[in-house]
Amino acid sequence: MDVDLSRKKILTNIGYRSDGRLAKEMRHISYETGIQMQAQGSVSWKQGLTELRCAVFGPGPIRNRGRMKREEVYLNIVVNQLPFATRDRKRSNNTKRDRQQQVISRHLETVFKKAIVTELYPKSQIDIYIDILLNDGSAMAACMNAVSVSLASASIPLRYVPTAITCGYADNDFVVDLNGDEEMLNLCRVTLTTKNGGSQVVAIDMKKKCDAKVFDQLVAVAASESAQVNTILSATMLHYAETYMRRVFVVTGANKGVGYGIVRNLLKKVESTKIYLTARDEGRGNEAVKCMLTEFGGRLDKSNEVKFHQLDITKDGSVNNFAKYLKDGGEKIDVLINNAGFAFDNDAKESALEQAQYTIDVNYYGTKRVSNALIPLIKEGGRLVNVTSMMGKMISGFSKENVALFNNDTYTVETIDKFVEDYKKYCEPDTRKQHGYNNSAYRTSKVAEMALTMLQHRQLKDRNILVNGCCPGYVNTDMTNHKGPLTIDQGAETPIFCAISEQAPNGKFLEKCAISKWI
C-alpha cells in the first residue's frame, strides 16, 4: 500500500525524524579524495545514503574559442544523475531529471565562477563532472561541497570555500540536511551556500514559496548550521592548502651519484619544498637521507624536507605503490626528475643481448614507466626533467633511416618501442650495424629516452608542463668507474637548471645549462 507522504510530519512527538535524527542534526558525511587517477582532483562523497562522485579536469586549453575571455577561466560543470539513483530505485522521468541536473549545474557554475581565482587561468577551461549515484536528499548541497573538495584536491585556489546545506520548514519545525522521504513531503526548503560556513551568504536555491518571515528564519537556521559542514571540510582544505603552498620534487636514483648531488643542491636553493629521494634499495636510500641530514647539521632550514621512498623503476608494483602513496597523501608533484640510469662496464662479460635487455629496461622503459605513473600527479605548470646523456645524440652512429624515425613531430611511443625492440632483435646474431644501429646498448637506450622526452613535451603542452632532457656531463660516479672529471655537484648543475631556473627552455636537450642539438 502506498503511503500518503503529504500527511506525514517531519518530527515525531518526542522530536525525532524518520531516520532517527534530531531537527538540526546532520547525516554522517564521509569522503575519499583521489579516486580517479586521470583527473586533476576527484572525490567520492557520501552524505547519509546520498552518494556521488566528482572529478575535476584542467585547467586546460579552452575548446570552444568563441567562449574565450581573456580575464577569466571557462567553467564547465556537468551533473549526471543515474536513472535509478532515487531512493525508490524507480526510473525517473528523463525530462524532469534532465531539468533537475541543469538547475544544479547552473547553480554550481554561478557559485564557483566567483569562488575560483579565475585570473590565474586566463584563456583556460576547467571541466567538472558529477555523477549522482544515489539521491536520498540534499543532492545540490552534496554536489556543492564535493566540488569544493575536488577543486582543493586539484590544487586550484579558491577565494573562499563554498559550503552548502539544505534546510526545510513544515508545521513550525526547521530541519537541516533533508533526506529523500522529507523532500518528498514537498515542504518549503532552501539550499544555502555560504562563505566558509559563516554568515555571509553566497547563493540560495529555493523550493516552494513561503512567507517572508519563514524565509528569513530558514536562511538564519541554514547559515547557523552550515558551520557543521565547514568543520568537516576545513581539515581537508587546510591539508590541501599546505600541500599547494609546499612544492614537491621527486628525484629517482638519488641514493648516490648525480641523483644525490641533485637533491643536496636543491636543498640549498629552494624553500618550502619536500624532496622525495627515491632509490631501489631501502637500506641505502634511508642511509642517504641520514647522511644528507648530517651534512646539513642534523636539520634542514628554509622549511625544506627530504624524505626517502623506495622506488624500483623496473618494477610495475614498486612504481605503482609510490604513485598510490603520493595520491593517497593528496600530494601533487611540481618537478619530476628522472635521474635513475644504468650502464655496463666496457669489459662486461654479459652478451650483447643481455646488456641490451637490461640497459633498455632501466634507461628507457624505466623512465617511461615512472613517467606514465607520475605525470598525472604533476601540477599544471610543473616540470619534467629526464637526465639522459651526450651519448643520446643521434648526430652520428645511426643510419639516416633510424634518424628519420625521430626527426619529426609525428612519431609515437610505439615508434620508440619498435626502435629499441628491433635493436634487441639484431643483437643475436649481431647485425646491429647492418640495420643502422650503434653497437652500444647504453647509447641506444639514451636515444630512446631522449625521443621519449620530445614526445612528452608534445603531449604535455596543453598542461603547460616544461619538459627537457639534459646531460649531466662526465661525472665521477660508480657508473663511470670514477673516471669522470666532474664532481656530483657539478653534474647536478644542468638538471637543477632545468628543474628550477626561469631561463630554462622547453622541449630541448641541454648540456652545461645550454641548448644542444640532439638530432
C-alpha positions, 0 to 999 in steps of 0.5 A: 500500500502506498503511503500518503507522504503529504500527511506525514510530519517531519518530527515525531512527538518526542522530536525525532525524524524518520531516520532517527535524527534530531531537527538540526542534526546532520547525516554522517558525511564521509569522503575519499579524495583521489579516486580517479587517477586521470583527473586533476582532483576527484572525490567520492562523497557520501552524505547519509545514503546520498552518494556521488562522485566528482572529478575535476579536469584542467585547467586546460586549453579552452575548446570552444574559442568563441567562449574565450575571455581573456580575464577569466577561466571557462567553467564547465560543470556537468551533473549526471544523475543515474536513472535509478539513483532515487531512493525508490530505485524507480526510473525517473522521468528523463525530462524532469531529471534532465531539468533537475541536473541543469538547475544544479549545474547552473547553480554550481557554475554561478557559485564557483565562477566567483569562488575560483581565482579565475585570473590565474587561468586566463584563456583556460577551461576547467571541466567538472563532472558529477555523477549522482549515484544515489539521491536520498536528499540534499543532492545540490548541497552534496554536489556543492561541497564535493566540488569544493573538495575536488577543486582543493584536491586539484590544487586550484585556489579558491577565494573562499570555500563554498559550503552548502546545506539544505534546510526545510520548514513544515508545521513550525519545525526547521530541519537541516540536511533533508533526506529523500522521504522529507523532500518528498513531503514537498515542504518549503526548503532552501539550499544555502551556500555560504562563505566558509560556513559563516554568515555571509551568504553566497547563493540560495536555491529555493523550493516552494514559496513561503512567507517572508518571515519563514524565509528569513528564519530558514536562511538564519537556521541554514547559515547557523548550521552550515558551520557543521559542514565547514568543520568537516571540510576545513581539515581537508582544505587546510591539508590541501592548502599546505600541500599547494603552498609546499612544492614537491620534487621527486628525484629517482636514483638519488641514493648516490651519484648525480641523483644525490648531488641533485637533491643536496643542491636543491636543498640549498636553493629552494624553500618550502619544498619536500624532496622525495629521494627515491632509490631501489634499495631501502637500506641505502636510500634511508642511509642517504637521507641520514647522511644528507641530514648530517651534512646539513647539521642534523636539520634542514632550514628554509622549511625544506624536507627530504624524505626517502621512498623506495622506488624500483623503476623496473618494477610495475608494483614498486612504481605503482605503490609510490604513485598510490602513496603520493595520491593517497597523501593528496600530494601533487608533484611540481618537478619530476626528475628522472635521474635513475640510469644504468650502464655496463662496464666496457669489459662486461662479460654479459652478451650483447643481448643481455646488456641490451635487455637490461640497459633498455629496461632501466634507461628507457622503459624505466623512465617511461614507466615512472613517467606514465605513473607520475605525470598525472600527479604533476601540477599544471605548470610543473616540470619534467626533467629526464637526465639522459646523456651526450651519448643520446645524440643521434648526430652520428652512429645511426643510419639516416633511416633510424634518424628519420624515425625521430626527426619529426613531430609525428612519431609515437611511443610505439615508434620508440618501442619498435626502435629499441625492440628491433635493436634487441632483435639484431643483437643475436646474431649481431647485425646491429650495424647492418640495420643502422644501429650503434653497437652500444646498448647504453647509447641506444637506450639514451636515444630512446629516452631522449625521443621519449622526452620530445614526445612528452613535451608534445603531449604535455603542452596543453598542461603547460608542463616544461619538459627537457632532457639534459646531460649531466656531463662526465661525472665521477660516479660508480657508473663511470668507474670514477673516471669522470672529471666532474664532481656530483655537484657539478653534474647536478648543475644542468638538471637543477637548471632545468628543474628550477631556473626561469631561463630554462627552455622547453622541449630541448636537450641541454648540456652545461645549462645550454641548448644542444642539438640532439638530432 
